Each structure stands twice: as C-alpha cells, then as structure tokens.
Amino acid sequence: MSVHRCCQVQSPKPLVSVELPSRYRSCPPDCNFLCSVCHGVLKRPMRLPCSHIFCKKCIFQWLARQNTCPCCRKEVKRRKMVQVNKLRKTIGRLQVKCKNAAAGCLVTCPLAHRKGHQDSCPFELMACPNEGCTAQVLRGVLDEHRQHCQQNGQQRCPLGCGATLAALEGEQHNCYRELRDAWVQRHERNRTLLLNLLGRVRRVYRTTNLIRRQLAQLSNFLEDDTLLLNARVQETEVAPEPEMWGAQGQGVL
C-alpha cells in the first residue's frame, strides 16, 4: 500500500495552521499519518486515485468546493476513492497521552482506545448534575462535590416522580416504594369495603327471603279465610229452606 507524503495544500485561500495536539508532542506521529487539510492525524483515511490520503470528512468537504486533489490538483473521481482500512488500524495503534495530561493524568494508550479511557478518566471535567449548579469538577471528586453541593441545593427526583428533594431527602427518597405502599393500602381499603358491601348484600338477601316466605304464609292464610268465609255464606243461604217447607205444610193441614 502506497502512502502519500506530507505535502503543502495549495488552496486559493490560505488555510489556518492548526497546531498539533499536545498529546502527540512527546512522540509526534509520522508525517504520512497526518491529513494535509486539517493537519491532524488521519481519521477514516480515504485514498484518492492519485494516491494522496486524507480524512474522509476533510476530503468530502474539500470536494464540495472543488473537484481536485488538495495536493496535486488532479481531477478526482469519487467512485475511485477507497477507504484505507489497514492504515486506519495502524493509526489506531499509535500510543497517545490522555488529553487530560495537563490536569495530572499519566495514562498512555492506543489512539483507538482513547475515547474509552476518556469516558472513565478521573481527570475529565464533568458538569455537576445538581439542578442550578454550574460547577465543572473532575470526575474523581464529583461525588464529594455533589454531597457538599446538595446541602444547600435541591434537585428533582432521578426516578422521575417530579418531586424536589433536599440533600438528606434524596438519599432516603424512593418513590417506587412509596407508590407500592400506597397501592397496597388502597387495595386493602377497597377489599375491606368490598367485604362490607358483600355482607350487606347477604343480609338484604336473607331479609328478602324472610319477607317472601312471610308473604307466602300470609297469602295461604288469606286463601284459607276466604274459603271458610265462602263456606259460611253458603251455609247461611241454605239453612232457612226447611222452615219454609214446614210452614207451608202446616198451612195445608
């Protein structure tokens, strides 16, 4: 694989010179690993048909203005541009210092692993997560800062219930547990109400059955009284007939 030599970019407008990052100063990278457009280490290197290599982002921004190589001015056909993955891996193995070296970090790691280290570097500046605090502190002392910061400040519940908590309340606050306890209490209250309602329904059902039986008995009594009364009326209507026949016989004699 042929790697381009570092060359001076010929541009209609003079480019601003970019100083090499301090993490490379103790052991500067090879000139062939630098982009002639941004003057930094190649990122996602792309090789042009003329064999010059640039950062993918840099060369596409350049070609958006003019369709020539920044170094040799030859015409560039985009379909013939290729990514140089082998060179990308080689660059990824370059040993670099942490960007927080000035703050005291002594870690040196491959360029490909730099971001992973920065995500856990104790010397990385972090914004205080407390609402209303604008302090920038090192990751290594962030927890200590939060404890002192929360004494006079308040923050919203990190679980999302919307409550505003003081420092001591934040350590003891558990809205999920409170919500669960409230749900259990309401469930027990509803269960008690339901049992009471069922008891009342049973009592009403028993009372209704008792009234129904009493009405049935009363109906039977009324039927019996009606039959007895009818029988007495019939007896009253039939009883005088013999006397009339007797009176008639006496008159004949």
DRENKOLSE-587993 format. One record per residue (C-alpha): residue number from 1; residue in three letters; x, y, z. Coordinates in Angstrom, 3 decimals, decimal comma, always signed. Layout:
BEGIN
<seq = NUM	type = ALA	x = X	y = Y	z = Z>
...
This chain:
BEGIN
<seq = 1	type = MET	x = +0,000	y = +0,000	z = +0,000>
<seq = 2	type = SER	x = +1,446	y = +3,312	z = -1,012>
<seq = 3	type = VAL	x = +1,109	y = +6,115	z = +1,480>
<seq = 4	type = HIS	x = +1,251	y = +9,723	z = +0,356>
<seq = 5	type = ARG	x = +3,967	y = +12,033	z = +1,514>
<seq = 6	type = CYS	x = +3,042	y = +15,028	z = +3,583>
<seq = 7	type = CYS	x = +2,542	y = +17,878	z = +1,187>
<seq = 8	type = GLN	x = +1,605	y = +21,511	z = +1,329>
<seq = 9	type = VAL	x = -2,037	y = +22,082	z = +0,400>
<seq = 10	type = GLN	x = -2,387	y = +24,590	z = -2,377>
<seq = 11	type = SER	x = -5,600	y = +26,428	z = -1,766>
<seq = 12	type = PRO	x = -6,999	y = +29,572	z = -3,319>
<seq = 13	type = LYS	x = -7,486	y = +30,847	z = +0,219>
<seq = 14	type = PRO	x = -4,739	y = +30,364	z = +2,811>
<seq = 15	type = LEU	x = -5,602	y = +27,678	z = +5,337>
<seq = 16	type = VAL	x = -5,330	y = +28,377	z = +9,034>
<seq = 17	type = SER	x = -2,404	y = +26,487	z = +10,510>
<seq = 18	type = VAL	x = -3,577	y = +24,002	z = +13,142>
<seq = 19	type = GLU	x = -1,124	y = +23,208	z = +15,931>
<seq = 20	type = LEU	x = -0,559	y = +19,521	z = +16,577>
<seq = 21	type = PRO	x = -2,389	y = +18,420	z = +19,753>
<seq = 22	type = SER	x = -0,203	y = +18,272	z = +22,852>
<seq = 23	type = ARG	x = -0,764	y = +14,544	z = +23,291>
<seq = 24	type = TYR	x = +1,409	y = +13,960	z = +20,200>
<seq = 25	type = ARG	x = +4,206	y = +16,360	z = +21,073>
<seq = 26	type = SER	x = +6,313	y = +13,954	z = +23,131>
<seq = 27	type = CYS	x = +6,226	y = +11,423	z = +20,299>
<seq = 28	type = PRO	x = +4,973	y = +13,097	z = +17,111>
<seq = 29	type = PRO	x = +3,346	y = +10,728	z = +14,590>
<seq = 30	type = ASP	x = +4,842	y = +10,007	z = +11,209>
<seq = 31	type = CYS	x = +4,151	y = +12,685	z = +8,602>
<seq = 32	type = ASN	x = +2,389	y = +10,094	z = +6,472>
<seq = 33	type = PHE	x = -0,238	y = +9,727	z = +9,196>
<seq = 34	type = LEU	x = -1,248	y = +13,396	z = +9,001>
<seq = 35	type = CYS	x = -4,017	y = +14,889	z = +6,899>
<seq = 36	type = SER	x = -2,849	y = +17,737	z = +4,673>
<seq = 37	type = VAL	x = -6,197	y = +19,518	z = +5,042>
<seq = 38	type = CYS	x = -6,754	y = +19,574	z = +8,826>
<seq = 39	type = HIS	x = -3,073	y = +18,856	z = +9,753>
<seq = 40	type = GLY	x = -4,257	y = +16,315	z = +12,297>
<seq = 41	type = VAL	x = -3,920	y = +12,528	z = +12,471>
<seq = 42	type = LEU	x = -5,947	y = +10,845	z = +9,750>
<seq = 43	type = LYS	x = -9,495	y = +9,853	z = +10,710>
<seq = 44	type = ARG	x = -11,169	y = +7,230	z = +8,499>
<seq = 45	type = PRO	x = -8,487	y = +7,720	z = +5,794>
<seq = 46	type = MET	x = -9,603	y = +7,881	z = +2,153>
<seq = 47	type = ARG	x = -7,148	y = +7,386	z = -0,732>
<seq = 48	type = LEU	x = -7,662	y = +9,289	z = -3,973>
<seq = 49	type = PRO	x = -6,763	y = +7,891	z = -7,425>
<seq = 50	type = CYS	x = -3,574	y = +9,978	z = -7,249>
<seq = 51	type = SER	x = -2,569	y = +8,041	z = -4,073>
<seq = 52	type = HIS	x = -2,896	y = +11,013	z = -1,718>
<seq = 53	type = ILE	x = -4,708	y = +10,201	z = +1,503>
<seq = 54	type = PHE	x = -6,929	y = +12,480	z = +3,586>
<seq = 55	type = CYS	x = -9,511	y = +12,264	z = +6,330>
<seq = 56	type = LYS	x = -12,853	y = +11,194	z = +4,920>
<seq = 57	type = LYS	x = -14,647	y = +14,223	z = +6,338>
<seq = 58	type = CYS	x = -11,932	y = +16,625	z = +5,202>
<seq = 59	type = ILE	x = -11,773	y = +15,414	z = +1,611>
<seq = 60	type = PHE	x = -15,542	y = +15,408	z = +1,172>
<seq = 61	type = GLN	x = -15,736	y = +18,974	z = +2,478>
<seq = 62	type = TRP	x = -12,942	y = +19,909	z = +0,052>
<seq = 63	type = LEU	x = -14,593	y = +18,221	z = -2,916>
<seq = 64	type = ALA	x = -17,814	y = +20,059	z = -2,168>
<seq = 65	type = ARG	x = -15,988	y = +23,245	z = -3,208>
<seq = 66	type = GLN	x = -13,713	y = +21,956	z = -5,968>
<seq = 67	type = ASN	x = -13,262	y = +18,606	z = -7,653>
<seq = 68	type = THR	x = -9,456	y = +18,362	z = -7,479>
<seq = 69	type = CYS	x = -6,878	y = +16,854	z = -5,145>
<seq = 70	type = PRO	x = -5,749	y = +19,360	z = -2,479>
<seq = 71	type = CYS	x = -2,107	y = +18,380	z = -3,070>
<seq = 72	type = CYS	x = -1,517	y = +17,685	z = -6,779>
<seq = 73	type = ARG	x = -4,616	y = +19,365	z = -8,222>
<seq = 74	type = LYS	x = -5,523	y = +16,337	z = -10,300>
<seq = 75	type = GLU	x = -9,186	y = +15,775	z = -11,001>
<seq = 76	type = VAL	x = -10,865	y = +13,440	z = -8,520>
<seq = 77	type = LYS	x = -13,499	y = +10,889	z = -9,423>
<seq = 78	type = ARG	x = -15,355	y = +9,948	z = -6,272>
<seq = 79	type = ARG	x = -16,198	y = +6,438	z = -7,393>
<seq = 80	type = LYS	x = -12,453	y = +5,672	z = -7,462>
<seq = 81	type = MET	x = -11,865	y = +6,810	z = -3,876>
<seq = 82	type = VAL	x = -11,279	y = +3,949	z = -1,411>
<seq = 83	type = GLN	x = -11,022	y = +3,640	z = +2,349>
<seq = 84	type = VAL	x = -7,600	y = +2,589	z = +3,642>
<seq = 85	type = ASN	x = -8,599	y = +0,272	z = +6,487>
<seq = 86	type = LYS	x = -5,105	y = -1,120	z = +7,013>
<seq = 87	type = LEU	x = -3,716	y = +2,377	z = +7,552>
<seq = 88	type = ARG	x = -6,636	y = +3,133	z = +9,858>
<seq = 89	type = LYS	x = -5,711	y = +0,154	z = +12,054>
<seq = 90	type = THR	x = -2,065	y = +1,212	z = +12,064>
<seq = 91	type = ILE	x = -3,036	y = +4,718	z = +13,199>
<seq = 92	type = GLY	x = -5,315	y = +3,210	z = +15,849>
<seq = 93	type = ARG	x = -2,253	y = +1,549	z = +17,429>
<seq = 94	type = LEU	x = -0,403	y = +4,855	z = +17,870>
<seq = 95	type = GLN	x = +0,362	y = +5,497	z = +21,539>
<seq = 96	type = VAL	x = -1,083	y = +8,799	z = +22,729>
<seq = 97	type = LYS	x = -1,297	y = +10,556	z = +26,055>
<seq = 98	type = CYS	x = -4,637	y = +11,281	z = +27,668>
<seq = 99	type = LYS	x = -5,987	y = +14,692	z = +26,726>
<seq = 100	type = ASN	x = -6,157	y = +15,400	z = +30,468>
<seq = 101	type = ALA	x = -2,391	y = +15,018	z = +30,901>
<seq = 102	type = ALA	x = -2,095	y = +18,689	z = +31,880>
<seq = 103	type = ALA	x = -4,587	y = +18,044	z = +34,707>
<seq = 104	type = GLY	x = -2,453	y = +15,173	z = +36,036>
<seq = 105	type = CYS	x = -3,481	y = +12,038	z = +34,088>
<seq = 106	type = LEU	x = -0,433	y = +9,887	z = +33,282>
<seq = 107	type = VAL	x = -2,214	y = +7,288	z = +31,119>
<seq = 108	type = THR	x = -0,844	y = +6,475	z = +27,667>
<seq = 109	type = CYS	x = -2,989	y = +4,262	z = +25,465>
<seq = 110	type = PRO	x = -3,561	y = +3,360	z = +21,784>
<seq = 111	type = LEU	x = -5,378	y = +6,018	z = +19,828>
<seq = 112	type = ALA	x = -8,262	y = +3,594	z = +19,148>
<seq = 113	type = HIS	x = -8,825	y = +3,216	z = +22,912>
<seq = 114	type = ARG	x = -8,552	y = +6,897	z = +23,749>
<seq = 115	type = LYS	x = -12,318	y = +7,542	z = +23,867>
<seq = 116	type = GLY	x = -12,911	y = +4,543	z = +26,126>
<seq = 117	type = HIS	x = -10,332	y = +5,887	z = +28,570>
<seq = 118	type = GLN	x = -11,777	y = +9,392	z = +28,490>
<seq = 119	type = ASP	x = -15,198	y = +8,006	z = +29,441>
<seq = 120	type = SER	x = -13,711	y = +6,849	z = +32,758>
<seq = 121	type = CYS	x = -10,734	y = +9,182	z = +33,246>
<seq = 122	type = PRO	x = -10,831	y = +10,627	z = +36,790>
<seq = 123	type = PHE	x = -9,257	y = +13,857	z = +35,479>
<seq = 124	type = GLU	x = -12,076	y = +14,535	z = +32,975>
<seq = 125	type = LEU	x = -14,046	y = +17,687	z = +33,707>
<seq = 126	type = MET	x = -17,691	y = +16,942	z = +34,442>
<seq = 127	type = ALA	x = -20,665	y = +19,215	z = +34,943>
<seq = 128	type = CYS	x = -22,351	y = +18,961	z = +38,319>
<seq = 129	type = PRO	x = -25,700	y = +17,165	z = +37,786>
<seq = 130	type = ASN	x = -27,430	y = +19,097	z = +40,570>
<seq = 131	type = GLU	x = -30,088	y = +21,437	z = +39,273>
<seq = 132	type = GLY	x = -28,936	y = +25,041	z = +39,412>
<seq = 133	type = CYS	x = -25,237	y = +24,208	z = +39,868>
<seq = 134	type = THR	x = -22,918	y = +25,278	z = +37,033>
<seq = 135	type = ALA	x = -19,651	y = +23,981	z = +38,510>
<seq = 136	type = GLN	x = -17,209	y = +21,945	z = +36,421>
<seq = 137	type = VAL	x = -15,299	y = +19,413	z = +38,556>
<seq = 138	type = LEU	x = -13,031	y = +16,444	z = +37,941>
<seq = 139	type = ARG	x = -14,801	y = +13,094	z = +37,644>
<seq = 140	type = GLY	x = -12,729	y = +11,713	z = +40,517>
<seq = 141	type = VAL	x = -14,097	y = +14,246	z = +43,010>
<seq = 142	type = LEU	x = -17,588	y = +14,604	z = +41,548>
<seq = 143	type = ASP	x = -19,276	y = +12,510	z = +44,252>
<seq = 144	type = GLU	x = -17,658	y = +14,548	z = +47,007>
<seq = 145	type = HIS	x = -18,693	y = +17,776	z = +45,290>
<seq = 146	type = ARG	x = -22,289	y = +16,579	z = +44,954>
<seq = 147	type = GLN	x = -22,507	y = +15,877	z = +48,673>
<seq = 148	type = HIS	x = -21,408	y = +19,406	z = +49,549>
<seq = 149	type = CYS	x = -23,424	y = +20,920	z = +46,721>
<seq = 150	type = GLN	x = -26,653	y = +19,234	z = +47,786>
<seq = 151	type = GLN	x = -26,515	y = +20,621	z = +51,340>
<seq = 152	type = ASN	x = -27,836	y = +23,998	z = +50,224>
<seq = 153	type = GLY	x = -29,410	y = +22,974	z = +46,965>
<seq = 154	type = GLN	x = -32,266	y = +20,840	z = +45,765>
<seq = 155	type = GLN	x = -32,711	y = +18,521	z = +42,852>
<seq = 156	type = ARG	x = -35,533	y = +16,680	z = +41,189>
<seq = 157	type = CYS	x = -36,137	y = +13,007	z = +41,859>
<seq = 158	type = PRO	x = -33,874	y = +10,983	z = +39,496>
<seq = 159	type = LEU	x = -36,589	y = +8,299	z = +39,256>
<seq = 160	type = GLY	x = -38,915	y = +10,713	z = +37,503>
<seq = 161	type = CYS	x = -41,732	y = +11,285	z = +40,013>
<seq = 162	type = GLY	x = -41,233	y = +15,057	z = +39,791>
<seq = 163	type = ALA	x = -40,548	y = +15,633	z = +43,498>
<seq = 164	type = THR	x = -37,995	y = +18,278	z = +44,529>
<seq = 165	type = LEU	x = -35,664	y = +16,847	z = +47,146>
<seq = 166	type = ALA	x = -33,154	y = +18,252	z = +49,584>
<seq = 167	type = ALA	x = -29,802	y = +16,602	z = +50,218>
<seq = 168	type = LEU	x = -30,890	y = +14,311	z = +53,036>
<seq = 169	type = GLU	x = -34,215	y = +13,534	z = +51,403>
<seq = 170	type = GLY	x = -32,514	y = +12,390	z = +48,208>
<seq = 171	type = GLU	x = -30,741	y = +9,524	z = +49,974>
<seq = 172	type = GLN	x = -33,942	y = +8,231	z = +51,597>
<seq = 173	type = HIS	x = -36,414	y = +9,020	z = +48,827>
<seq = 174	type = ASN	x = -37,828	y = +6,018	z = +46,994>
<seq = 175	type = CYS	x = -40,965	y = +6,962	z = +45,093>
<seq = 176	type = TYR	x = -41,399	y = +3,430	z = +43,753>
<seq = 177	type = ARG	x = -41,603	y = +2,037	z = +47,280>
<seq = 178	type = GLU	x = -43,941	y = +4,823	z = +48,374>
<seq = 179	type = LEU	x = -46,161	y = +4,200	z = +45,368>
<seq = 180	type = ARG	x = -46,224	y = +0,459	z = +46,105>
<seq = 181	type = ASP	x = -47,107	y = +1,052	z = +49,782>
<seq = 182	type = ALA	x = -49,871	y = +3,470	z = +48,793>
<seq = 183	type = TRP	x = -51,224	y = +0,929	z = +46,314>
<seq = 184	type = VAL	x = -51,211	y = -1,830	z = +48,971>
<seq = 185	type = GLN	x = -53,058	y = +0,405	z = +51,438>
<seq = 186	type = ARG	x = -55,665	y = +1,363	z = +48,865>
<seq = 187	type = HIS	x = -56,041	y = -2,266	z = +47,825>
<seq = 188	type = GLU	x = -56,652	y = -3,321	z = +51,435>
<seq = 189	type = ARG	x = -59,138	y = -0,483	z = +51,924>
<seq = 190	type = ASN	x = -61,017	y = -1,443	z = +48,774>
<seq = 191	type = ARG	x = -61,012	y = -5,080	z = +49,869>
<seq = 192	type = THR	x = -62,485	y = -4,119	z = +53,253>
<seq = 193	type = LEU	x = -65,179	y = -2,022	z = +51,591>
<seq = 194	type = LEU	x = -65,988	y = -4,851	z = +49,215>
<seq = 195	type = LEU	x = -66,324	y = -7,367	z = +52,071>
<seq = 196	type = ASN	x = -68,619	y = -4,978	z = +53,949>
<seq = 197	type = LEU	x = -70,714	y = -4,495	z = +50,842>
<seq = 198	type = LEU	x = -70,960	y = -8,249	z = +50,302>
<seq = 199	type = GLY	x = -72,056	y = -8,669	z = +53,952>
<seq = 200	type = ARG	x = -74,800	y = -6,099	z = +53,479>
<seq = 201	type = VAL	x = -75,927	y = -7,783	z = +50,261>
<seq = 202	type = ARG	x = -76,181	y = -11,123	z = +52,089>
<seq = 203	type = ARG	x = -78,214	y = -9,556	z = +54,877>
<seq = 204	type = VAL	x = -80,549	y = -7,915	z = +52,356>
<seq = 205	type = TYR	x = -80,882	y = -11,261	z = +50,544>
<seq = 206	type = ARG	x = -81,788	y = -13,076	z = +53,785>
<seq = 207	type = THR	x = -84,273	y = -10,381	z = +54,759>
<seq = 208	type = THR	x = -85,846	y = -10,505	z = +51,313>
<seq = 209	type = ASN	x = -86,258	y = -14,273	z = +51,533>
<seq = 210	type = LEU	x = -87,816	y = -13,967	z = +55,004>
<seq = 211	type = ILE	x = -90,288	y = -11,365	z = +53,745>
<seq = 212	type = ARG	x = -91,069	y = -13,561	z = +50,738>
<seq = 213	type = ARG	x = -91,832	y = -16,553	z = +53,000>
<seq = 214	type = GLN	x = -93,983	y = -14,454	z = +55,299>
<seq = 215	type = LEU	x = -95,905	y = -13,100	z = +52,330>
<seq = 216	type = ALA	x = -96,423	y = -16,637	z = +51,089>
<seq = 217	type = GLN	x = -97,740	y = -17,704	z = +54,517>
<seq = 218	type = LEU	x = -99,987	y = -14,667	z = +54,684>
<seq = 219	type = SER	x = -101,322	y = -15,477	z = +51,243>
<seq = 220	type = ASN	x = -102,103	y = -19,025	z = +52,381>
<seq = 221	type = PHE	x = -103,881	y = -17,703	z = +55,466>
<seq = 222	type = LEU	x = -105,941	y = -15,333	z = +53,357>
<seq = 223	type = GLU	x = -106,895	y = -18,133	z = +50,992>
<seq = 224	type = ASP	x = -107,990	y = -20,283	z = +53,937>
<seq = 225	type = ASP	x = -110,033	y = -17,431	z = +55,405>
<seq = 226	type = THR	x = -111,634	y = -16,794	z = +52,028>
<seq = 227	type = LEU	x = -112,624	y = -20,460	z = +51,682>
<seq = 228	type = LEU	x = -114,006	y = -20,524	z = +55,237>
<seq = 229	type = LEU	x = -115,973	y = -17,337	z = +54,686>
<seq = 230	type = ASN	x = -117,432	y = -18,658	z = +51,440>
<seq = 231	type = ALA	x = -118,438	y = -21,868	z = +53,165>
<seq = 232	type = ARG	x = -120,258	y = -19,965	z = +55,942>
<seq = 233	type = VAL	x = -122,054	y = -17,812	z = +53,407>
<seq = 234	type = GLN	x = -123,252	y = -20,891	z = +51,583>
<seq = 235	type = GLU	x = -124,461	y = -22,458	z = +54,841>
<seq = 236	type = THR	x = -126,351	y = -19,288	z = +55,718>
<seq = 237	type = GLU	x = -128,098	y = -19,256	z = +52,364>
<seq = 238	type = VAL	x = -129,132	y = -22,949	z = +52,539>
<seq = 239	type = ALA	x = -130,273	y = -23,168	z = +56,236>
<seq = 240	type = PRO	x = -133,788	y = -21,375	z = +56,083>
<seq = 241	type = GLU	x = -135,308	y = -23,682	z = +53,430>
<seq = 242	type = PRO	x = -136,593	y = -26,446	z = +55,837>
<seq = 243	type = GLU	x = -138,547	y = -23,917	z = +57,952>
<seq = 244	type = MET	x = -140,298	y = -22,609	z = +54,886>
<seq = 245	type = TRP	x = -141,333	y = -26,095	z = +53,863>
<seq = 246	type = GLY	x = -142,583	y = -26,720	z = +57,391>
<seq = 247	type = ALA	x = -144,688	y = -23,602	z = +57,452>
<seq = 248	type = GLN	x = -146,240	y = -24,450	z = +54,142>
<seq = 249	type = GLY	x = -147,209	y = -27,933	z = +55,385>
<seq = 250	type = GLN	x = -148,927	y = -26,560	z = +58,434>
<seq = 251	type = GLY	x = -150,985	y = -24,226	z = +56,321>
<seq = 252	type = VAL	x = -152,195	y = -27,087	z = +54,161>
<seq = 253	type = LEU	x = -153,345	y = -29,125	z = +57,061>
